[in-house]
Amino acid sequence: MQKPMQKVLIVRTSAIGDVVFASALPAAIRRTWPQAQISWLVEPGIHEILQGAPCVDQLILFPKAEWRKAWKNGQRRAVWRGLRELRARLRAEGFDTVLDLQGLLKSGVLAWLTGAPRRIGLGSKEGSQFLMHEVIPRGGIKGRIGSEYRYLAEQLGLDAGDFLPTLTVDAAARARMHARLAQQGLAPGRYAVFAPFTTRPQKHWFEDAWQALAPRLMADTGLVPVILGGPADAEAGARIAAADPRILNLAGQTRLPEAVALIADAALLVGVDTGLTHMGTALNRPTVAIFGSTCPYLDTGRPNGKVIWLGMECSPCRRRPTCAGRFTCLRDITPARVMDEVQTLLSARP
């Protein structure tokens, strides 16, 4: 018999994609322990995709970027003061269970600061295992989205259910995006989201490939591409959008709630291995994911999700490419191949 969970803290401070993958865990806890109070420790900004989640009662912010900047600027007393205040806040909550989903020293220390009598780490390493009471290895069905978090839930005796990531759409953000689209003559369901960008260039499909895909998509489906990305992606988004004046480039112009709303109302999402692409799966939108140097999953768990991955001998290389920047694993994925998958998904819609 597993110990009941009454006040639970989930520690998964970043990144966007990993938070999306883990988003099914609070519901599994709530199904098993309906009275449990569930909190999530997360970095500012990323916390916006968890706002309104029905099974998350509280978000606690870990200001990592702010503290890192202060430390570099010599404001170390301010960092220590912030850490003490965070520790006091976590201890005052009286958590009985802490789930460290990152398994790193950083996240392990945050879990340890709570003083919780039961700290459980997922695949803990870097010394964080010594700060846990229990360590559960990363497991699950290889190639299934969020499988390591589902495996954790099963090992804890939780009702895992279908364990698919899920996100809540903010009504105000949706209204803002509807108005923004209307200015461009677009309506919900009449556009396709492009998610071409992430933090690592070896995960990017080539700009010329996006430029070739866009007009084919518009000609064959009538869907107008809407490009999403961060502020650093604005110029690259503009270069892709230059392929056709109808393309709407919103890279760097949306916060996460607006991005979630845009994806939720899209007829299609095409993207690389990035958090925005994983949102397509979480929001149950027809999604084509293009993977090359990474392959976090092949099975999206949904019939309207398709992963294109060539499975080359050198892939996944992750952060250590051996191809001298050729990235054949992505170059050999052609716009025609992507369009084939798009047509298959869209033709299967009711």
N, C-alpha and C positions, 0 to 999 in steps of 0.2 A: 504494500500500500504506500503510494507516494505521499509525501508530506503536503498538506494543503497550502496553497499560496493565498495570502491575505493582502499584503502590500508588496508589490513587485516592482522592481526597477529594471528596465531593459537598458543596457549600455551598448549602443551602436551609434557612435557620434557622427560617422561619415561612412562612405561617400553616398551620393544620391542613389546610385544603382543598388548599393548594398542595403540601404534603408528601404528601398522599394522591395527588394527580395525578402527582407525580414518582416514586411508589413503584415504578413498573414499570422505572425506569432501572437499578437495580442488577442485576436479572436479565438485562437486555440486555447489560450489561458482562460478567457472569459467563458467559453463553452464548458470547460472542465470545472472552473471555480467561479461561478456567476457573481459572487460577492467580492471578488478580488479587485483591489484598486491598483491600476496599472499606470506606471509612470515611465517616461522614456528620456534618457539623457542624450542630448544631441547638440550639434553645433548650430549657432545662429545662421539663418538663411536656409539651411537644409531642413530646419524644423518646420518650415512652411508647408512641406508636403505631408506632414503628419497632423497639421491643424484640422480639427473637425473629424478626425478618425474616431468612429463610434466606440471603439474599445480601448482608447488611450485617454485616461482621465487627466493626465498632467504631463506637460513638457517642461523639462529642466534644461537650461542652456549651459553648454560648456564652451566658453568664449576662447577657444584655442588660438584663433588668428589674432585676436586682440591682445592676448597674453604674449604671444610670440613677438608681436611688434613692440610691445612695451619692454620685453626682455632685451631685444636688440637695441632699443633706445636707452638702455641703462636704467630703466624704471623697474628694477627688480623687487624693490620693496612693495610696489603696487601689485606685482604678480603674486608675491607670497601672501599679501593681504587678500587678494581675490581667491587664492587657493584655500586659505583658512575660512573665508566666508562660504565658499562652496562646500567645504567639509562640514561646517556647522549646519548648513542647509540640508545636506544629505542625511546627516545623523538625526536631525530633528524630525525627519520624515518617518523614521522608525521602520525602515524596510525589513521584512523578514526574509526576502529572497531577492538576490541580484543575479541577473543573467548577463554575463559578459559575452556578447556575440562576436567581438573583434578578436579577442584572445591575444592582444598585444600588451606590452608592458604599460603603455599609456592607459589603455582601457582597464587593465588589471588594477592599476593604482587608483583609478576613479572608483572602481567597484570596492576596493579595500577601504577607501575613505568613508564609505557608508557605515562601516562597522556592522553590517548585516550578519546575522548568525549563519546564513546559508548563501555562499557565493559560488556560483556555478560558471565555469569558463568553457567556451566552445573552442576546442583545439588550442588551448592556451600555450603560449611559447614566450620567448624572450625573458623568461623569469616570472611572467605573470602567473604561471601555474602554481608558484609557491604562495600566491596571495589568494588562492581559491580553496574552498573546502572540497569541491568536486570538479573534475575536468572530464568533459565528454568529448571524445574525438570527433573530428569532422567526418561525416559519413553520408549515407543516403544513396539514392539512385543516381548514378553517374550520368551527367548530361541533362538532368531535370532541373528546371528553374527553381531556385530556392531550396534545393534538396537538403543542404546541410542544416538549414533551419528547421525543416520538417523533421529531419532525423533527430535533432535536439528535442523537438516537441514530443516525439514518440518515446525517446529515452526517458523523458520526464513524466510519462504517463498521461500526456495531454491528449485531448480529442483533436487530432490533426485535421480531420475532415479532408476536403480536397486540397487545402493548403496552397491556395493561389494568392499571389500578391494582389493587394487592393488599395485603391486610393479614393479619397473623398473630394469631390469637386466643390470649390467655394462658389456660392451663388453670385456674390458680388463680382468676383473675378470673371465668371462666365458672362455676366452682363457686360462688363467692360470689353471683353473680347468680341462679343456679338456686335457691339457698337463699332469696334475697330474694323472688323471684317466688313461690316455694312458700308463703311467709307470706301472700301476697295471693291464694292459690288459683289462680295462673297457672302454666302449663307452657310450655316452649319450643315455638314454633310456634303458640301460641294467643293471641298478642298482636301489635299493630302499634305500631311506634315512630313517635311524632310528633317532628319536629325543627323547631319553630316559630321558633327564635331564632338571631340572629347579631349581629355587632357593629354593624351599620348598620340603623337602623329602616326605611330605605327599601327594604330587602329582606324585610321582614316581611309575611306574610299577616296579615289582621286577626284579632284575638282572637275576635270574634263568628263569623267564618267557621270557625275551629277548633271553637268550641263547637257550631256547627250540624253540622259534619262528624262529630264523635265519636259522637253517638247513631245517626246513619244508618249509620256504619261498623259499630257493634255490632249493629244490627238486621239489616243485610244480610249480614254476614260472620261474626258471632260473635266477632270479634277485639276484644280490649280495648285501648284506646290506652294506651301508656306514654310519658309526656312526658320528653324529655331536654333538657338545657341546662346552662349554667354557673350558678355561684352568683348572679350578677346577674339570672338569669332565674327564680328560684324563685317570686317573687310573681306574675309574669305566668303562670307555669305553674299556680299555684294558682287563678288566676282562670279559666283555661281548664278546669281539672279540676273546677271548681264546676258545670260543665254536667251532670255525672253522677257519682254517688258511686263508680261502678265504675272510673273513670279513675284510673290510677296516675301521680302526679306525682313524678318523680325528678330534676327540674331542680335542679342544684346539689348532688346527692347521689351523683354518680359521678365517678370519675376516668376518664381516657381508656381504660385497659384494660377497665374495667367497661362503658363505653359501647360499645366495640367488641364485647365479648361479647354484650351485649344485642341489638345490631343483627344480629350473626351468627346468632342464634337466633330472630329475629323472622320472622313470616310476611309482613310488609310494612313498608315505611318510607314515610312521607309527610313531606316537609320542604321548606324554602326553600333558597336558595342559601347553604349553610353546610357546614362540614366534616363534620358528622354525616351530612348527606344524601349527600355524596360517598362516605362510608364504605359506605353501602348498595350503591352500585355496585361499590366495591372488594371487598365481601364477597359479591357476586353475589346480593343479596336483591331481591325485587320492590320497585322504588322508583319513586315518583311525585315528581318535583321541580317545585316551583312557583317560577318565575322571573318577575320583573317589571322592576325598574330595572336589572338585570344579566342577562346571558345568556352565561355562560362556555362553555356547550356545549348543543347540541340532540341530539347523537348520543352516547348513553352507551356505545356499543360492545357492549351486551348486550341480548338480546331481552326481558328482564324489567325494563327501565328505560324510563321515559317522562318527558319534560320537557314541562311546560305553560308556554308562553310565547306571549302574544298578538301579539307583534311590532308593537306600536303605533309610530307615526311618531316619537314622542318617546323610545322605548325602544330600546336601553339608555341611560339617562341617568347611570348609575353614581352618582357623588357629587354631581351637579348637577341635581337634579330641577327641572322647570319647571312642576309642577302644583300648587304651593302646598300640598303635603301631601295631596292627594286620592289619589294613587297609583292612578289608574284602571287602570293596567296589572296591578295585583293585585286591586283591588276587583271588576273584571269577571270574575275567575276565581271561579266559584261553587262551593260545596260539591258541587252536583249534577255539575258538570263533573269535579271531582276523583273523585267516586264512580264516574263512568263509566269513567275510566281505571283505577281500582282494580279494578273488576269485570272489565275486559278483561284486566288482568295476571293476576289470580287465576284466572280461568277458563282461562287458557292454561297453567297449571302442570300438570305430569304428575301 
